[in-house]
Amino acid sequence: MSKANKKPEIKLLTNPKAVVGVLTTPNPKSIYGFPKGKSAKFDREIIIEAHNMGILMYCFYPEDINWRDKKIIGYTYITQGNKSKWIRKAFPLPHIVYNRLKFRKHEAQKDVQSLLAKLEKEPEIYLFNSRFLNKWEVHQSLSQNPLTSDLVPETCLYSQENLNLLLNKYQSLFIKQINNSIGKGIITVKRKSNSKYVMYKYAASDLGWKICAANQLYTCLKRVILHENKYMIQKAIDLASVGNRIFDLRSEVQKNGQGQWVLIGVGVRIAAHGKYVTHVPNGGSKAVYEDVVDKVFQNKPAIKQQLDEQLDYICRNVPRVLEESLNLSLGILSIDIGINKEGKMQVIEVNSKPAGFDEEDIRKKHDKNLNEYFLYIVNSGNFIKRKG
């Protein structure tokens, strides 16, 4: 390989501006515990960007901390000559721990909860992105604040009384698990005006609709809703569509190098034919925001302008309201946003552990902004900086 094609050297920094540990979930298929698959790409990209900014960054698992010796056995990415590789070694305790645990079940384990609580109390460590959010607490926070109350559809906890109440008010509903993501387990319910019957199905399913009497819906759903305290009911947004397929937006917001919330990027996710969730694992596809808006609202320039204004308002206010209401350190969120046929935006879901965007320009902005924020944390005195 010629010198012109030689990879830039990525070596361990001896005097870093900051030390960041990325707390993540082990991949059981990974040899020696090294990051693997799509998550390894995400980790590699932010580590390279961190190195370029003078930050020592490594990944580690909950069991890797040795509090007595103040060391963590972690993994980082380096290049030597033309070779790039993951290495495993002992690192100093970080200034910042970035919580990137991937699964709610893993984060909910007692030992992991104990670790997160200890990290939260450590005066010399800043815990970034405290935990997963659940749909109900997000709805409560946003619906009870005058800045954001109009941004969320009517929602209530699942019960027979609430199901009948919303079924009498609206023709379409979604029944969602409070702690699930990527569209898992969502049930969609439809009722024609003045009809005594309803249709229902899993929103991500290719199977046909099931029909039952409206006053028997609660009984019918008992077959699939085993723990009703884990569900909520939400008015369905009459989503705009492109090519007879509904779509929604996935936006990412982060705190920047001045500690302010900013929009990093927005993409469109289009549902597969006949489905009511847009997530790619459920057959959804990606599209460019500007292209879809131009196509759907091509003869409505006023709506297109209002969409940009609404998007800006959501991305400025939703993160602030959640962080203050829940008293959490967030710093990065993805916000799923629906657009109805009249061009009104509403918040569908907020995720504190967003998966990486496939759009390269958004990923690059994400990596740069994330590391600039880490430097801001270290330099702003938000915690007692480790001596020596």
C-alpha positions as a Markdown table, in Angstrom:
| # | Residue | x | y | z |
|---|---|---|---|---|
| 1 | Met | 0.0 | 0.0 | 0.0 |
| 2 | Ser | 1.4 | 3.4 | -0.9 |
| 3 | Lys | 2.0 | 6.1 | 1.6 |
| 4 | Ala | -0.9 | 8.1 | 0.1 |
| 5 | Asn | -3.3 | 5.3 | 1.0 |
| 6 | Lys | -1.8 | 4.6 | 4.5 |
| 7 | Lys | -4.4 | 4.8 | 7.3 |
| 8 | Pro | -3.9 | 7.6 | 9.8 |
| 9 | Glu | -2.3 | 6.4 | 13.0 |
| 10 | Ile | -4.6 | 6.0 | 15.9 |
| 11 | Lys | -2.5 | 5.4 | 19.1 |
| 12 | Leu | -3.3 | 5.5 | 22.8 |
| 13 | Leu | -3.2 | 9.1 | 24.0 |
| 14 | Thr | -0.8 | 9.7 | 26.9 |
| 15 | Asn | -2.1 | 13.0 | 27.9 |
| 16 | Pro | -5.8 | 13.2 | 26.8 |
| 17 | Lys | -8.1 | 16.1 | 27.2 |
| 18 | Ala | -10.7 | 13.8 | 28.6 |
| 19 | Val | -11.2 | 10.1 | 29.3 |
| 20 | Val | -14.6 | 8.6 | 28.2 |
| 21 | Gly | -15.8 | 5.0 | 28.9 |
| 22 | Val | -18.6 | 3.7 | 26.8 |
| 23 | Leu | -20.6 | 1.3 | 28.9 |
| 24 | Thr | -22.1 | -1.3 | 26.6 |
| 25 | Thr | -23.6 | -4.8 | 26.4 |
| 26 | Pro | -21.4 | -7.8 | 25.6 |
| 27 | Asn | -22.1 | -9.7 | 22.3 |
| 28 | Pro | -22.2 | -13.4 | 23.1 |
| 29 | Lys | -20.9 | -14.2 | 19.6 |
| 30 | Ser | -17.9 | -12.0 | 20.0 |
| 31 | Ile | -14.4 | -13.5 | 20.4 |
| 32 | Tyr | -12.6 | -12.2 | 23.5 |
| 33 | Gly | -15.5 | -9.8 | 24.1 |
| 34 | Phe | -14.4 | -7.4 | 21.3 |
| 35 | Pro | -17.3 | -5.3 | 19.9 |
| 36 | Lys | -18.9 | -7.0 | 16.9 |
| 37 | Gly | -21.4 | -6.2 | 14.1 |
| 38 | Lys | -23.2 | -2.9 | 13.6 |
| 39 | Ser | -22.5 | -1.8 | 17.2 |
| 40 | Ala | -18.8 | -2.3 | 16.5 |
| 41 | Lys | -19.0 | 0.1 | 13.6 |
| 42 | Phe | -20.7 | 2.7 | 15.8 |
| 43 | Asp | -18.1 | 2.3 | 18.5 |
| 44 | Arg | -15.2 | 2.5 | 16.1 |
| 45 | Glu | -16.4 | 5.7 | 14.5 |
| 46 | Ile | -16.9 | 7.6 | 17.7 |
| 47 | Ile | -13.5 | 6.3 | 19.0 |
| 48 | Ile | -11.7 | 7.6 | 15.9 |
| 49 | Glu | -13.4 | 11.0 | 16.2 |
| 50 | Ala | -12.6 | 11.1 | 19.9 |
| 51 | His | -8.9 | 10.4 | 19.1 |
| 52 | Asn | -8.9 | 13.2 | 16.6 |
| 53 | Met | -10.2 | 15.6 | 19.3 |
| 54 | Gly | -7.6 | 14.4 | 21.9 |
| 55 | Ile | -10.1 | 12.2 | 23.9 |
| 56 | Leu | -9.1 | 8.8 | 25.1 |
| 57 | Met | -12.2 | 6.6 | 24.6 |
| 58 | Tyr | -12.8 | 2.9 | 25.3 |
| 59 | Cys | -15.7 | 0.5 | 25.6 |
| 60 | Phe | -16.3 | -1.6 | 28.6 |
| 61 | Tyr | -18.9 | -4.0 | 30.2 |
| 62 | Pro | -20.5 | -3.7 | 33.6 |
| 63 | Glu | -18.4 | -6.4 | 35.1 |
| 64 | Asp | -15.1 | -4.8 | 33.9 |
| 65 | Ile | -14.7 | -2.2 | 36.7 |
| 66 | Asn | -12.1 | -2.7 | 39.4 |
| 67 | Trp | -13.0 | 0.0 | 42.0 |
| 68 | Arg | -10.1 | -1.0 | 44.3 |
| 69 | Asp | -7.4 | -0.4 | 41.7 |
| 70 | Lys | -9.4 | 2.3 | 39.9 |
| 71 | Lys | -9.0 | 0.5 | 36.7 |
| 72 | Ile | -11.3 | -0.8 | 33.9 |
| 73 | Ile | -10.4 | -3.6 | 31.5 |
| 74 | Gly | -11.8 | -2.2 | 28.3 |
| 75 | Tyr | -11.5 | -2.2 | 24.6 |
| 76 | Thr | -10.4 | 0.5 | 22.2 |
| 77 | Tyr | -9.5 | 0.8 | 18.5 |
| 78 | Ile | -6.1 | 1.6 | 17.2 |
| 79 | Thr | -4.1 | 1.5 | 13.9 |
| 80 | Gln | -0.5 | 0.4 | 13.6 |
| 81 | Gly | 1.0 | 0.9 | 10.2 |
| 82 | Asn | -1.6 | -0.4 | 7.7 |
| 83 | Lys | -3.4 | -2.5 | 10.3 |
| 84 | Ser | -6.4 | -1.6 | 12.4 |
| 85 | Lys | -7.6 | -3.6 | 15.3 |
| 86 | Trp | -9.4 | -3.7 | 18.6 |
| 87 | Ile | -7.2 | -4.1 | 21.7 |
| 88 | Arg | -8.0 | -5.1 | 25.3 |
| 89 | Lys | -6.2 | -3.5 | 28.2 |
| 90 | Ala | -6.5 | -1.7 | 31.5 |
| 91 | Phe | -7.6 | 1.9 | 31.4 |
| 92 | Pro | -7.9 | 4.5 | 34.1 |
| 93 | Leu | -11.4 | 5.3 | 35.5 |
| 94 | Pro | -13.0 | 7.8 | 33.0 |
| 95 | His | -14.2 | 11.4 | 33.5 |
| 96 | Ile | -17.4 | 10.4 | 31.7 |
| 97 | Val | -19.3 | 7.2 | 31.4 |
| 98 | Tyr | -21.6 | 7.1 | 28.3 |
| 99 | Asn | -24.4 | 4.6 | 29.0 |
| 100 | Arg | -24.9 | 2.7 | 25.8 |
| 101 | Leu | -26.3 | -0.5 | 27.3 |
| 102 | Lys | -28.4 | -1.9 | 24.4 |
| 103 | Phe | -31.2 | -3.8 | 26.1 |
| 104 | Arg | -33.7 | -2.9 | 28.8 |
| 105 | Lys | -33.5 | -6.3 | 30.4 |
| 106 | His | -29.7 | -6.0 | 30.7 |
| 107 | Glu | -30.0 | -2.5 | 32.2 |
| 108 | Ala | -32.7 | -3.7 | 34.6 |
| 109 | Gln | -30.5 | -6.4 | 36.2 |
| 110 | Lys | -29.7 | -5.8 | 39.8 |
| 111 | Asp | -25.9 | -5.7 | 39.4 |
| 112 | Val | -26.2 | -3.3 | 36.5 |
| 113 | Gln | -28.6 | -1.0 | 38.4 |
| 114 | Ser | -26.2 | -1.1 | 41.4 |
| 115 | Leu | -23.4 | 0.0 | 39.1 |
| 116 | Leu | -25.4 | 2.8 | 37.5 |
| 117 | Ala | -26.4 | 4.1 | 41.0 |
| 118 | Lys | -22.7 | 4.0 | 42.1 |
| 119 | Leu | -21.6 | 5.9 | 38.9 |
| 120 | Glu | -24.3 | 8.5 | 39.5 |
| 121 | Lys | -23.0 | 9.1 | 43.0 |
| 122 | Glu | -19.3 | 9.2 | 42.1 |
| 123 | Pro | -18.2 | 12.9 | 42.3 |
| 124 | Glu | -15.4 | 12.4 | 39.8 |
| 125 | Ile | -17.4 | 10.6 | 37.2 |
| 126 | Tyr | -20.2 | 12.2 | 35.0 |
| 127 | Leu | -22.8 | 9.6 | 34.0 |
| 128 | Phe | -24.0 | 10.6 | 30.5 |
| 129 | Asn | -27.4 | 9.3 | 29.2 |
| 130 | Ser | -28.7 | 7.9 | 32.5 |
| 131 | Arg | -31.1 | 5.2 | 31.4 |
| 132 | Phe | -33.8 | 4.0 | 29.0 |
| 133 | Leu | -37.1 | 6.0 | 28.9 |
| 134 | Asn | -40.5 | 4.4 | 28.9 |
| 135 | Lys | -43.4 | 5.6 | 26.8 |
| 136 | Trp | -45.7 | 6.5 | 29.6 |
| 137 | Glu | -43.3 | 8.7 | 31.5 |
| 138 | Val | -42.5 | 10.5 | 28.3 |
| 139 | His | -46.2 | 11.1 | 27.6 |
| 140 | Gln | -46.8 | 12.3 | 31.1 |
| 141 | Ser | -43.9 | 14.7 | 31.0 |
| 142 | Leu | -44.8 | 16.2 | 27.6 |
| 143 | Ser | -48.6 | 16.3 | 28.1 |
| 144 | Gln | -48.3 | 18.1 | 31.5 |
| 145 | Asn | -46.1 | 20.9 | 30.2 |
| 146 | Pro | -47.7 | 23.8 | 28.4 |
| 147 | Leu | -44.7 | 24.0 | 26.0 |
| 148 | Thr | -45.3 | 20.5 | 24.7 |
| 149 | Ser | -48.9 | 19.4 | 25.7 |
| 150 | Asp | -50.2 | 19.9 | 22.1 |
| 151 | Leu | -47.4 | 17.8 | 20.6 |
| 152 | Val | -48.7 | 14.4 | 21.9 |
| 153 | Pro | -51.8 | 12.5 | 21.0 |
| 154 | Glu | -54.3 | 11.6 | 23.7 |
| 155 | Thr | -53.0 | 8.6 | 25.7 |
| 156 | Cys | -54.0 | 6.7 | 28.8 |
| 157 | Leu | -53.0 | 3.5 | 30.6 |
| 158 | Tyr | -54.6 | 0.3 | 29.4 |
| 159 | Ser | -57.8 | -0.8 | 31.2 |
| 160 | Gln | -61.2 | -1.9 | 30.1 |
| 161 | Glu | -62.7 | 1.5 | 31.1 |
| 162 | Asn | -60.0 | 3.5 | 29.2 |
| 163 | Leu | -60.3 | 1.2 | 26.1 |
| 164 | Asn | -64.0 | 1.8 | 25.9 |
| 165 | Leu | -63.6 | 5.5 | 26.5 |
| 166 | Leu | -61.1 | 6.1 | 23.7 |
| 167 | Leu | -62.9 | 3.7 | 21.3 |
| 168 | Asn | -66.0 | 5.8 | 21.6 |
| 169 | Lys | -64.0 | 9.0 | 20.9 |
| 170 | Tyr | -61.7 | 7.9 | 18.0 |
| 171 | Gln | -61.9 | 5.6 | 15.0 |
| 172 | Ser | -58.3 | 4.4 | 15.3 |
| 173 | Leu | -56.2 | 3.5 | 18.3 |
| 174 | Phe | -52.8 | 2.1 | 19.0 |
| 175 | Ile | -52.2 | -0.2 | 22.0 |
| 176 | Lys | -48.5 | -0.1 | 22.9 |
| 177 | Gln | -46.2 | -1.8 | 25.4 |
| 178 | Ile | -44.8 | 0.9 | 27.7 |
| 179 | Asn | -41.3 | -0.5 | 27.7 |
| 180 | Asn | -40.9 | -1.9 | 24.1 |
| 181 | Ser | -39.3 | -0.2 | 21.1 |
| 182 | Ile | -38.9 | -0.6 | 17.3 |
| 183 | Gly | -42.7 | -1.3 | 17.0 |
| 184 | Lys | -42.7 | -4.6 | 19.0 |
| 185 | Gly | -46.1 | -5.7 | 20.2 |
| 186 | Ile | -48.1 | -2.7 | 18.9 |
| 187 | Ile | -51.7 | -3.5 | 18.2 |
| 188 | Thr | -53.7 | -1.2 | 15.9 |
| 189 | Val | -57.5 | -1.0 | 16.3 |
| 190 | Lys | -60.0 | 0.5 | 13.7 |
| 191 | Arg | -63.7 | 1.1 | 13.9 |
| 192 | Lys | -65.9 | 2.5 | 11.2 |
| 193 | Ser | -68.3 | 5.3 | 12.1 |
| 194 | Asn | -71.4 | 4.1 | 14.0 |
| 195 | Ser | -70.2 | 0.5 | 13.6 |
| 196 | Lys | -70.7 | -2.0 | 16.4 |
| 197 | Tyr | -67.6 | -3.9 | 15.2 |
| 198 | Val | -63.9 | -3.2 | 15.3 |
| 199 | Met | -60.9 | -4.6 | 13.4 |
| 200 | Tyr | -57.6 | -5.2 | 15.1 |
| 201 | Lys | -54.2 | -6.6 | 14.3 |
| 202 | Tyr | -50.5 | -6.4 | 15.2 |
| 203 | Ala | -49.3 | -3.2 | 13.5 |
| 204 | Ala | -46.2 | -5.0 | 12.1 |
| 205 | Ser | -48.0 | -8.1 | 11.0 |
| 206 | Asp | -48.6 | -9.3 | 7.5 |
| 207 | Leu | -51.6 | -11.3 | 8.7 |
| 208 | Gly | -55.2 | -10.1 | 8.1 |
| 209 | Trp | -57.4 | -8.2 | 10.4 |
| 210 | Lys | -59.5 | -9.9 | 13.2 |
| 211 | Ile | -63.0 | -8.7 | 13.7 |
| 212 | Cys | -65.1 | -8.6 | 16.9 |
| 213 | Ala | -67.9 | -6.6 | 18.5 |
| 214 | Ala | -66.7 | -3.3 | 19.9 |
| 215 | Asn | -68.1 | -4.1 | 23.3 |
| 216 | Gln | -66.1 | -7.4 | 23.3 |
| 217 | Leu | -62.8 | -6.0 | 22.3 |
| 218 | Tyr | -61.3 | -6.0 | 25.8 |
| 219 | Thr | -62.2 | -9.7 | 26.1 |
| 220 | Cys | -60.8 | -10.5 | 22.7 |
| 221 | Leu | -57.5 | -8.8 | 23.5 |
| 222 | Lys | -57.0 | -10.8 | 26.7 |
| 223 | Arg | -55.6 | -13.5 | 24.5 |
| 224 | Val | -52.6 | -11.3 | 23.6 |
| 225 | Ile | -52.4 | -8.7 | 26.4 |
| 226 | Leu | -51.4 | -10.8 | 29.4 |
| 227 | His | -50.2 | -8.0 | 31.6 |
| 228 | Glu | -52.3 | -5.0 | 31.0 |
| 229 | Asn | -50.4 | -2.8 | 33.4 |
| 230 | Lys | -47.6 | -2.9 | 30.9 |
| 231 | Tyr | -49.6 | -1.3 | 28.1 |
| 232 | Met | -51.1 | 2.1 | 27.2 |
| 233 | Ile | -53.7 | 3.2 | 24.6 |
| 234 | Gln | -53.1 | 6.1 | 22.2 |
| 235 | Lys | -55.1 | 7.9 | 19.7 |
| 236 | Ala | -53.8 | 7.0 | 16.3 |
| 237 | Ile | -52.4 | 9.9 | 14.2 |
| 238 | Asp | -53.9 | 10.0 | 10.7 |
| 239 | Leu | -50.4 | 9.9 | 9.1 |
| 240 | Ala | -49.6 | 11.3 | 5.7 |
| 241 | Ser | -48.5 | 8.8 | 3.2 |
| 242 | Val | -46.3 | 8.5 | 0.1 |
| 243 | Gly | -47.1 | 5.9 | -2.5 |
| 244 | Asn | -50.0 | 4.6 | -0.3 |
| 245 | Arg | -47.5 | 3.9 | 2.5 |
| 246 | Ile | -47.5 | 5.8 | 5.8 |
| 247 | Phe | -44.3 | 7.4 | 7.0 |
| 248 | Asp | -42.9 | 9.2 | 10.0 |
| 249 | Leu | -39.7 | 11.1 | 10.8 |
| 250 | Arg | -36.8 | 10.0 | 12.9 |
| 251 | Ser | -34.8 | 13.0 | 14.2 |
| 252 | Glu | -31.8 | 13.1 | 16.4 |
| 253 | Val | -31.0 | 15.8 | 18.9 |
| 254 | Gln | -27.9 | 16.3 | 21.0 |
| 255 | Lys | -26.3 | 18.7 | 23.2 |
| 256 | Asn | -23.5 | 20.6 | 21.4 |
| 257 | Gly | -20.1 | 21.9 | 22.5 |
| 258 | Gln | -21.9 | 24.7 | 24.4 |
| 259 | Gly | -24.3 | 22.4 | 26.2 |
| 260 | Gln | -27.3 | 23.4 | 24.1 |
| 261 | Trp | -29.8 | 21.1 | 22.4 |
| 262 | Val | -29.5 | 21.1 | 18.6 |
| 263 | Leu | -31.0 | 19.1 | 15.8 |
| 264 | Ile | -28.3 | 16.8 | 14.3 |
| 265 | Gly | -30.4 | 15.3 | 11.4 |
| 266 | Val | -33.8 | 13.9 | 10.4 |
| 267 | Gly | -34.6 | 11.0 | 8.1 |
| 268 | Val | -37.9 | 9.5 | 6.9 |
| 269 | Arg | -39.0 | 5.9 | 7.7 |
| 270 | Ile | -41.7 | 4.5 | 5.4 |
| 271 | Ala | -43.8 | 1.6 | 6.4 |
| 272 | Ala | -44.1 | -1.5 | 4.3 |
| 273 | His | -47.4 | -2.0 | 2.4 |
| 274 | Gly | -50.2 | -2.8 | 4.8 |
| 275 | Lys | -48.2 | -2.2 | 7.9 |
| 276 | Tyr | -48.7 | 0.6 | 10.5 |
| 277 | Val | -45.2 | 0.8 | 11.9 |
| 278 | Thr | -42.3 | 2.3 | 10.0 |
| 279 | His | -39.3 | 0.6 | 11.7 |
| 280 | Val | -36.8 | -0.9 | 9.3 |
| 281 | Pro | -36.7 | -4.3 | 11.2 |
| 282 | Asn | -40.5 | -4.5 | 10.5 |
| 283 | Gly | -40.0 | -4.0 | 6.7 |
| 284 | Gly | -39.8 | -0.2 | 6.7 |
| 285 | Ser | -37.5 | 1.7 | 4.4 |
| 286 | Lys | -35.5 | 4.9 | 4.5 |
| 287 | Ala | -36.0 | 8.1 | 2.5 |
| 288 | Val | -34.7 | 11.7 | 2.5 |
| 289 | Tyr | -36.8 | 14.2 | 4.5 |
| 290 | Glu | -36.7 | 17.0 | 1.9 |
| 291 | Asp | -37.6 | 14.6 | -1.0 |
| 292 | Val | -40.6 | 13.2 | 0.8 |
| 293 | Val | -41.9 | 16.6 | 2.0 |
| 294 | Asp | -41.5 | 18.0 | -1.5 |
| 295 | Lys | -43.5 | 15.1 | -2.9 |
| 296 | Val | -46.3 | 14.9 | -0.4 |
| 297 | Phe | -46.8 | 18.7 | 0.0 |
| 298 | Gln | -45.6 | 19.8 | -3.4 |
| 299 | Asn | -48.5 | 22.2 | -4.0 |
| 300 | Lys | -48.6 | 23.5 | -0.4 |
| 301 | Pro | -45.6 | 25.8 | 0.2 |
| 302 | Ala | -47.1 | 27.2 | 3.4 |
| 303 | Ile | -47.3 | 23.7 | 4.9 |
| 304 | Lys | -43.7 | 23.0 | 4.0 |
| 305 | Gln | -42.6 | 26.1 | 5.8 |
| 306 | Gln | -44.7 | 25.2 | 8.8 |
| 307 | Leu | -43.1 | 21.7 | 8.9 |
| 308 | Asp | -39.7 | 23.2 | 9.3 |
| 309 | Glu | -40.9 | 25.5 | 12.1 |
| 310 | Gln | -42.6 | 22.7 | 13.9 |
| 311 | Leu | -39.6 | 20.4 | 13.6 |
| 312 | Asp | -37.4 | 23.2 | 15.1 |
| 313 | Tyr | -39.9 | 23.8 | 17.9 |
| 314 | Ile | -40.1 | 20.1 | 18.8 |
| 315 | Cys | -36.3 | 19.5 | 18.8 |
| 316 | Arg | -35.7 | 22.6 | 21.0 |
| 317 | Asn | -38.4 | 22.0 | 23.6 |
| 318 | Val | -39.0 | 18.2 | 23.9 |
| 319 | Pro | -35.5 | 17.4 | 25.2 |
| 320 | Arg | -35.5 | 20.3 | 27.7 |
| 321 | Val | -38.9 | 19.4 | 29.1 |
| 322 | Leu | -38.0 | 15.7 | 29.5 |
| 323 | Glu | -34.6 | 16.4 | 31.1 |
| 324 | Glu | -36.1 | 18.8 | 33.6 |
| 325 | Ser | -39.3 | 16.8 | 34.3 |
| 326 | Leu | -37.5 | 13.5 | 34.8 |
| 327 | Asn | -34.4 | 15.0 | 36.4 |
| 328 | Leu | -32.1 | 13.0 | 34.1 |
| 329 | Ser | -28.8 | 13.5 | 32.4 |
| 330 | Leu | -29.8 | 12.8 | 28.7 |
| 331 | Gly | -27.7 | 14.7 | 26.2 |
| 332 | Ile | -28.8 | 12.6 | 23.2 |
| 333 | Leu | -32.3 | 11.6 | 22.0 |
| 334 | Ser | -34.0 | 10.3 | 18.9 |
| 335 | Ile | -37.6 | 11.7 | 18.5 |
| 336 | Asp | -40.0 | 9.9 | 16.3 |
| 337 | Ile | -42.5 | 12.4 | 14.8 |
| 338 | Gly | -45.7 | 11.8 | 12.9 |
| 339 | Ile | -47.1 | 14.2 | 10.3 |
| 340 | Asn | -50.8 | 14.1 | 9.7 |
| 341 | Lys | -52.5 | 14.8 | 6.3 |
| 342 | Glu | -52.9 | 18.5 | 7.2 |
| 343 | Gly | -49.2 | 18.9 | 8.0 |
| 344 | Lys | -49.4 | 18.9 | 11.8 |
| 345 | Met | -46.6 | 17.2 | 13.6 |
| 346 | Gln | -46.9 | 15.1 | 16.8 |
| 347 | Val | -44.4 | 13.2 | 18.9 |
| 348 | Ile | -44.8 | 9.4 | 18.6 |
| 349 | Glu | -41.9 | 8.2 | 20.7 |
| 350 | Val | -38.7 | 9.4 | 22.3 |
| 351 | Asn | -35.6 | 7.2 | 22.7 |
| 352 | Ser | -32.6 | 7.9 | 24.9 |
| 353 | Lys | -30.6 | 5.0 | 23.4 |
| 354 | Pro | -31.0 | 5.7 | 19.7 |
| 355 | Ala | -29.5 | 3.2 | 17.2 |
| 356 | Gly | -27.0 | 4.8 | 14.8 |
| 357 | Phe | -28.3 | 6.4 | 11.7 |
| 358 | Asp | -27.4 | 4.8 | 8.4 |
| 359 | Glu | -27.3 | 8.2 | 6.8 |
| 360 | Glu | -23.5 | 9.0 | 6.7 |
| 361 | Asp | -23.8 | 12.8 | 7.0 |
| 362 | Ile | -25.9 | 12.4 | 10.2 |
| 363 | Arg | -23.5 | 9.9 | 11.7 |
| 364 | Lys | -20.5 | 12.2 | 11.1 |
| 365 | Lys | -22.3 | 15.1 | 12.7 |
| 366 | His | -23.3 | 12.8 | 15.6 |
| 367 | Asp | -19.8 | 11.7 | 16.3 |
| 368 | Lys | -18.3 | 15.2 | 16.1 |
| 369 | Asn | -21.0 | 16.8 | 18.2 |
| 370 | Leu | -20.9 | 14.0 | 20.8 |
| 371 | Asn | -17.2 | 14.4 | 21.4 |
| 372 | Glu | -17.4 | 18.2 | 21.5 |
| 373 | Tyr | -20.0 | 17.8 | 24.2 |
| 374 | Phe | -17.8 | 15.5 | 26.2 |
| 375 | Leu | -15.1 | 18.2 | 26.1 |
| 376 | Tyr | -17.6 | 20.7 | 27.2 |
| 377 | Ile | -18.6 | 18.5 | 30.2 |
| 378 | Val | -15.0 | 18.2 | 31.3 |
| 379 | Asn | -14.2 | 21.8 | 30.9 |
| 380 | Ser | -17.4 | 23.2 | 32.4 |
| 381 | Gly | -17.0 | 22.1 | 36.0 |
| 382 | Asn | -20.1 | 19.9 | 36.0 |
| 383 | Phe | -18.1 | 17.5 | 38.1 |
| 384 | Ile | -14.9 | 17.3 | 40.1 |
| 385 | Lys | -12.2 | 16.6 | 37.6 |
| 386 | Arg | -9.9 | 13.7 | 38.6 |
| 387 | Lys | -6.5 | 14.8 | 39.9 |
| 388 | Gly | -3.3 | 13.3 | 38.6 |
